[in-house]
Amino acid sequence: MPEPKIPDPREPSPGEALLELSGVEQTFHTKRGDVPAVAGVDLTVRAGKVLCLVGESGCGKTTTARAAAGLTKPTAGTIRFRGADIAGLDRAGRQTFREAVQYIHQDPYASLNPVRTVYSTVTAGLRRHGRAADRADARRRAAELLERVDLTPAESYLDKYPHQLSGGQRQRVAIARALAMDSQVLIADESTSMLDVSIRVSLLNTLGRLRDELDVGFLFITHDLAVAKYFAWDGDIAVMYLGRIVEQGPTPRIINDPQHPYTKALISAVCEPDPRLARAKKAVTLRSSEIPSLTDLPSGCTFHPRCPLAEADTCETAAPPLAVLDGDSRRLACHVVARDHEQAGVG
């Protein structure tokens, strides 16, 4: 049996594939039956790039993120970090993975230990793994991390407790903690959803600067396509519905020219502040507002009970594959749209 591979120790190059999910599935066994929360997801997070995973609540975004971070073991599929299957890593490789891939939780009020100071929170990893020579060195590095996430002057925050900080300040502390281990991938799970809009934009700007300065790759989880558009304009968006990716591609293409009916519905639900654009915006009417239960999924395409384009002879009988559309970088899972594109190309 070959020895487990330790992830590549060299610095990642811009655009390099850091975290790859291939055919990842996650099924939970409950008294009410099996719950297929994630069903065959393929995603790639690259250095210095943002991949936004968007969809309604309960579609499997957080479950996917937790599997990607190694917090849960997927039922099936492979997760690779810099080419190495994390399921086969030895102790040293596992430690490298845990340090390089960091998770930023949604709730800044619950993700920080209330009895630890900011200094203690940010330097916990540094002290645990011997990355700080002494307390003075740890304090200096903590101050540098706070300044990097725009908590200045740092000395005024180091000895505070979480209850003495605002929600935005707590989330910046959580980001500083994630950066302390020289992370290469940040998995941000709705990390701005509990913040006021003005603070949200400021935090997204900070994350964008960190992405550019440190070449950090982001798996950014959000239900808000407006946030995805703002933060991932130079990256990709993957749209998830009931555990499956239904459309994926470069953000400008997904936002300006959505192809899947579900993506169109999500974009039409985004508020438009300009009254003229709001009047011109075409609303998408779904056949049903009810989301099917994961314990009783519809046959064929799981979106067909709500889809305005659904056709009984195809959509209700076979699940559409996530296929490349017209040789483009976009991938789409829709029988009807794929057929129409193929026919238009032939014509």
C-alpha positions as CSV (number, residue, x, y, z in Angstrom):
1,M,0.0,0.0,0.0
2,P,1.5,3.4,-0.9
3,E,2.3,5.9,1.8
4,P,-0.3,8.7,2.4
5,K,0.7,11.7,0.4
6,I,1.5,14.9,2.3
7,P,0.1,18.0,0.6
8,D,2.5,20.0,-1.5
9,P,4.7,22.1,0.9
10,R,5.5,24.8,-1.7
11,E,3.7,28.1,-1.9
12,P,0.6,27.8,-4.2
13,S,0.8,29.6,-7.5
14,P,-2.0,32.0,-8.6
15,G,-4.9,30.1,-9.9
16,E,-3.7,26.7,-8.7
17,A,-6.3,24.2,-7.7
18,L,-6.2,24.0,-3.9
19,L,-9.3,22.2,-2.8
20,E,-11.2,19.8,-5.1
21,L,-14.5,18.1,-4.5
22,S,-15.3,15.2,-6.8
23,G,-18.7,13.4,-6.6
24,V,-19.2,14.3,-3.0
25,E,-22.3,12.9,-1.4
26,Q,-23.6,13.3,2.1
27,T,-26.6,11.2,3.3
28,F,-27.9,11.4,6.8
29,H,-29.8,8.5,8.3
30,T,-32.8,9.5,10.3
31,K,-35.9,7.9,11.8
32,R,-37.9,9.5,9.0
33,G,-35.6,8.0,6.3
34,D,-32.4,8.8,4.5
35,V,-31.8,12.4,3.8
36,P,-29.5,13.0,0.8
37,A,-28.3,16.5,1.7
38,V,-25.6,16.5,-0.9
39,A,-25.7,14.5,-4.1
40,G,-22.6,14.3,-6.3
41,V,-21.1,17.7,-6.0
42,D,-18.0,18.7,-8.0
43,L,-16.2,22.0,-7.0
44,T,-12.7,23.5,-7.3
45,V,-11.3,26.3,-5.2
46,R,-8.3,28.0,-6.7
47,A,-5.6,30.2,-5.2
48,G,-6.5,33.9,-5.2
49,K,-10.1,33.1,-6.6
50,V,-13.6,33.1,-5.1
51,L,-16.1,30.3,-5.7
52,C,-19.5,31.3,-4.4
53,L,-21.9,28.5,-3.5
54,V,-25.5,30.0,-3.6
55,G,-29.0,28.7,-3.0
56,E,-31.9,28.7,-0.7
57,S,-31.7,27.7,2.9
58,G,-31.6,23.9,3.3
59,C,-30.2,23.2,-0.1
60,G,-27.0,21.6,1.2
61,K,-24.5,24.6,1.1
62,T,-23.3,24.3,4.7
63,T,-23.1,20.5,4.5
64,T,-20.9,20.8,1.5
65,A,-18.7,23.4,3.2
66,R,-18.3,21.3,6.3
67,A,-17.2,18.3,4.2
68,A,-14.8,20.5,2.2
69,A,-13.2,21.6,5.5
70,G,-12.8,18.0,6.8
71,L,-15.3,18.6,9.6
72,T,-17.5,15.7,8.4
73,K,-16.7,12.6,6.4
74,P,-18.7,12.5,3.2
75,T,-20.8,9.4,2.4
76,A,-19.1,9.1,-1.0
77,G,-16.8,11.0,-3.2
78,T,-13.3,12.5,-2.9
79,I,-11.9,15.7,-1.4
80,R,-8.4,16.6,-2.4
81,F,-6.2,19.3,-1.0
82,R,-3.4,20.2,-3.4
83,G,-3.7,16.8,-5.1
84,A,-3.8,14.7,-2.0
85,D,-6.9,12.8,-0.9
86,I,-7.6,14.0,2.6
87,A,-9.1,10.7,3.6
88,G,-5.7,9.0,3.1
89,L,-3.5,11.6,4.8
90,D,-1.2,10.6,7.6
91,R,-1.0,12.6,10.9
92,A,1.4,15.2,9.5
93,G,-0.6,15.6,6.3
94,R,-3.8,16.0,8.2
95,Q,-2.2,18.7,10.4
96,T,-1.1,20.5,7.3
97,F,-4.6,20.4,5.8
98,R,-6.2,21.6,9.1
99,E,-3.9,24.6,9.3
100,A,-4.2,25.5,5.6
101,V,-8.0,25.2,5.3
102,Q,-9.8,27.4,7.8
103,Y,-13.6,27.8,8.5
104,I,-15.3,31.1,9.2
105,H,-18.7,30.5,10.8
106,Q,-21.9,32.5,10.2
107,D,-22.6,33.7,13.7
108,P,-19.9,35.9,15.2
109,Y,-21.7,35.9,18.5
110,A,-21.4,32.1,18.9
111,S,-18.1,31.3,17.2
112,L,-15.9,33.1,19.7
113,N,-15.3,31.8,23.3
114,P,-16.8,34.4,25.6
115,V,-14.2,33.8,28.4
116,R,-11.2,34.3,26.1
117,T,-9.7,37.6,25.2
118,V,-9.1,38.6,21.6
119,Y,-5.4,37.9,22.2
120,S,-6.1,34.5,23.5
121,T,-8.5,33.6,20.7
122,V,-6.2,34.8,17.8
123,T,-3.0,33.2,19.2
124,A,-4.5,29.9,20.3
125,G,-3.2,28.1,17.2
126,L,0.1,29.9,17.3
127,R,0.8,28.8,20.9
128,R,-0.6,25.3,20.4
129,H,1.7,24.5,17.5
130,G,4.8,26.4,18.7
131,R,4.6,29.2,16.1
132,A,5.3,31.9,18.6
133,A,8.6,32.1,20.5
134,D,7.1,33.6,23.7
135,R,4.2,35.7,24.9
136,A,5.7,38.9,23.6
137,D,6.1,37.4,20.1
138,A,2.6,36.0,20.2
139,R,1.2,39.4,21.2
140,R,3.1,41.1,18.4
141,R,1.8,38.6,15.8
142,A,-1.7,39.0,17.1
143,A,-1.5,42.7,16.7
144,E,-0.3,42.3,13.1
145,L,-3.2,40.0,12.4
146,L,-5.7,42.4,13.8
147,E,-4.3,45.3,11.8
148,R,-4.5,43.1,8.7
149,V,-8.2,42.7,9.2
150,D,-8.6,46.5,9.8
151,L,-9.0,46.4,13.6
152,T,-6.9,49.4,14.5
153,P,-5.2,50.4,16.7
154,A,-4.7,46.7,17.5
155,E,-3.6,47.3,21.1
156,S,-7.0,48.6,22.0
157,Y,-8.6,45.3,21.0
158,L,-6.1,42.6,22.2
159,D,-7.4,42.5,25.8
160,K,-11.1,42.8,25.1
161,Y,-13.6,40.1,25.4
162,P,-16.2,39.2,22.7
163,H,-19.1,40.9,24.6
164,Q,-17.1,44.2,24.3
165,L,-17.1,44.1,20.5
166,S,-19.7,44.7,17.8
167,G,-20.8,42.0,15.5
168,G,-18.6,43.2,12.7
169,Q,-15.6,43.5,15.0
170,R,-16.2,39.9,16.3
171,Q,-16.3,38.6,12.7
172,R,-13.0,40.4,12.0
173,V,-11.5,38.6,15.0
174,A,-12.7,35.3,13.6
175,I,-11.0,36.1,10.3
176,A,-7.8,37.1,12.1
177,R,-7.9,33.7,13.9
178,A,-8.3,31.9,10.6
179,L,-5.3,33.7,9.1
180,A,-3.1,33.0,12.0
181,M,-2.1,29.6,10.6
182,D,-1.1,31.0,7.2
183,S,-4.2,29.6,5.7
184,Q,-4.5,29.0,2.0
185,V,-8.2,28.4,1.8
186,L,-10.9,30.2,3.7
187,I,-14.4,28.7,3.8
188,A,-16.8,31.5,4.7
189,D,-20.2,30.1,5.6
190,E,-22.7,33.0,5.4
191,S,-20.1,35.0,7.3
192,T,-21.7,38.4,6.5
193,S,-25.4,37.5,6.7
194,M,-25.8,38.6,10.3
195,L,-24.2,42.0,9.8
196,D,-25.7,45.4,8.9
197,V,-25.4,46.2,5.2
198,S,-22.8,48.9,5.6
199,I,-20.6,46.7,7.8
200,R,-21.2,43.8,5.4
201,V,-19.7,45.8,2.5
202,S,-16.7,46.9,4.6
203,L,-16.0,43.3,5.6
204,L,-16.3,42.0,2.1
205,N,-13.8,44.7,1.0
206,T,-11.4,43.4,3.7
207,L,-11.8,39.8,2.5
208,G,-11.3,40.9,-1.1
209,R,-8.0,42.7,-0.1
210,L,-6.8,39.6,1.7
211,R,-7.6,37.5,-1.3
212,D,-5.5,39.7,-3.5
213,E,-2.6,40.2,-1.0
214,L,-2.3,36.7,0.2
215,D,-3.6,34.7,-2.8
216,V,-6.1,33.0,-0.5
217,G,-8.7,30.8,-2.2
218,F,-12.3,31.3,-1.0
219,L,-15.3,29.0,-0.8
220,F,-17.9,31.6,0.0
221,I,-21.4,30.3,1.0
222,T,-24.3,32.7,0.6
223,H,-28.0,32.7,-0.1
224,D,-27.7,36.3,-1.4
225,L,-26.9,36.7,-5.1
226,A,-26.2,40.4,-4.6
227,V,-23.4,39.5,-2.2
228,A,-22.1,36.9,-4.6
229,K,-22.1,39.4,-7.4
230,Y,-20.2,41.9,-5.3
231,F,-17.6,39.6,-3.8
232,A,-17.0,37.1,-6.6
233,W,-17.3,39.2,-9.8
234,D,-13.8,37.9,-10.9
235,G,-14.6,34.4,-9.7
236,D,-17.3,31.7,-10.2
237,I,-20.8,31.1,-8.9
238,A,-22.2,27.6,-8.4
239,V,-26.0,27.5,-7.9
240,M,-27.2,24.6,-5.7
241,Y,-30.7,23.2,-5.4
242,L,-31.6,20.2,-3.1
243,G,-28.0,19.0,-2.9
244,R,-27.1,19.3,-6.5
245,I,-25.3,22.0,-8.6
246,V,-27.7,23.1,-11.3
247,E,-25.6,25.9,-12.9
248,Q,-22.0,27.0,-12.5
249,G,-19.8,29.4,-14.4
250,P,-18.0,32.8,-14.3
251,T,-20.0,35.3,-12.1
252,P,-20.6,37.9,-14.9
253,R,-22.1,35.2,-17.1
254,I,-24.3,33.7,-14.4
255,I,-25.6,37.1,-13.2
256,N,-26.1,38.8,-16.6
257,D,-27.2,35.8,-18.6
258,P,-28.6,33.1,-16.3
259,Q,-29.7,29.9,-18.1
260,H,-31.2,27.6,-15.5
261,P,-34.8,28.5,-14.5
262,Y,-33.9,28.3,-10.8
263,T,-31.0,30.7,-11.3
264,K,-33.3,33.1,-13.1
265,A,-35.8,32.9,-10.2
266,L,-33.1,33.6,-7.7
267,I,-31.8,36.6,-9.7
268,S,-35.4,38.0,-10.2
269,A,-35.9,37.9,-6.4
270,V,-32.9,40.3,-5.8
271,C,-34.1,43.8,-5.0
272,E,-33.2,46.4,-7.6
273,P,-32.7,49.9,-6.0
274,D,-33.0,51.8,-9.3
275,P,-36.8,52.2,-10.0
276,R,-36.3,52.2,-13.8
277,L,-34.3,49.0,-13.8
278,A,-36.8,47.5,-11.3
279,R,-39.7,48.2,-13.7
280,A,-37.8,46.7,-16.6
281,K,-36.8,43.6,-14.7
282,K,-38.6,40.5,-15.8
283,A,-40.1,38.5,-12.9
284,V,-39.9,34.7,-13.0
285,T,-43.0,32.9,-11.8
286,L,-42.5,29.4,-10.5
287,R,-45.2,26.7,-10.7
288,S,-44.9,26.2,-6.9
289,S,-43.3,28.0,-4.0
290,E,-43.1,24.8,-2.0
291,I,-39.6,23.2,-1.7
292,P,-39.8,19.3,-1.8
293,S,-38.7,17.4,1.2
294,L,-35.3,15.7,1.1
295,T,-36.9,12.5,2.4
296,D,-39.3,12.4,-0.5
297,L,-37.6,13.9,-3.6
298,P,-39.4,14.2,-6.9
299,S,-38.4,11.8,-9.7
300,G,-36.3,12.9,-12.5
301,C,-35.2,16.6,-12.2
302,T,-35.9,17.5,-8.6
303,F,-36.8,21.1,-9.7
304,H,-39.5,20.0,-12.2
305,P,-42.5,20.5,-9.7
306,R,-41.6,24.2,-9.5
307,C,-40.0,24.8,-13.0
308,P,-42.0,26.9,-15.5
309,L,-40.2,25.0,-18.4
310,A,-40.8,21.5,-17.1
311,E,-41.8,18.8,-19.7
312,A,-43.5,15.7,-18.4
313,D,-41.9,13.2,-20.8
314,T,-38.3,14.2,-19.9
315,C,-38.1,16.3,-16.8
316,E,-40.2,13.9,-14.7
317,T,-38.4,10.8,-15.7
318,A,-34.6,11.5,-15.9
319,A,-32.3,13.6,-13.8
320,P,-30.4,16.0,-16.1
321,P,-26.6,15.7,-15.9
322,L,-24.4,18.7,-15.1
323,A,-22.9,19.2,-18.6
324,V,-20.8,21.9,-20.3
325,L,-23.1,24.2,-22.3
326,D,-22.1,24.9,-25.9
327,G,-18.4,24.3,-25.3
328,D,-18.5,27.2,-22.8
329,S,-17.0,27.4,-19.3
330,R,-20.6,27.3,-18.0
331,R,-22.1,24.0,-16.7
332,L,-25.8,23.5,-16.6
333,A,-28.2,20.7,-15.5
334,C,-31.5,21.3,-17.5
335,H,-33.0,19.0,-20.2
336,V,-35.0,21.8,-21.8
337,V,-32.4,24.6,-21.9
338,A,-29.6,22.2,-23.1
339,R,-31.9,20.9,-25.9
340,D,-32.8,24.4,-27.0
341,H,-29.1,25.4,-27.1
342,E,-28.3,22.3,-29.1
343,Q,-31.0,23.0,-31.6
344,A,-30.1,26.6,-31.9
345,G,-26.4,25.6,-32.5
346,V,-27.5,23.1,-35.2
347,G,-29.6,25.8,-36.9
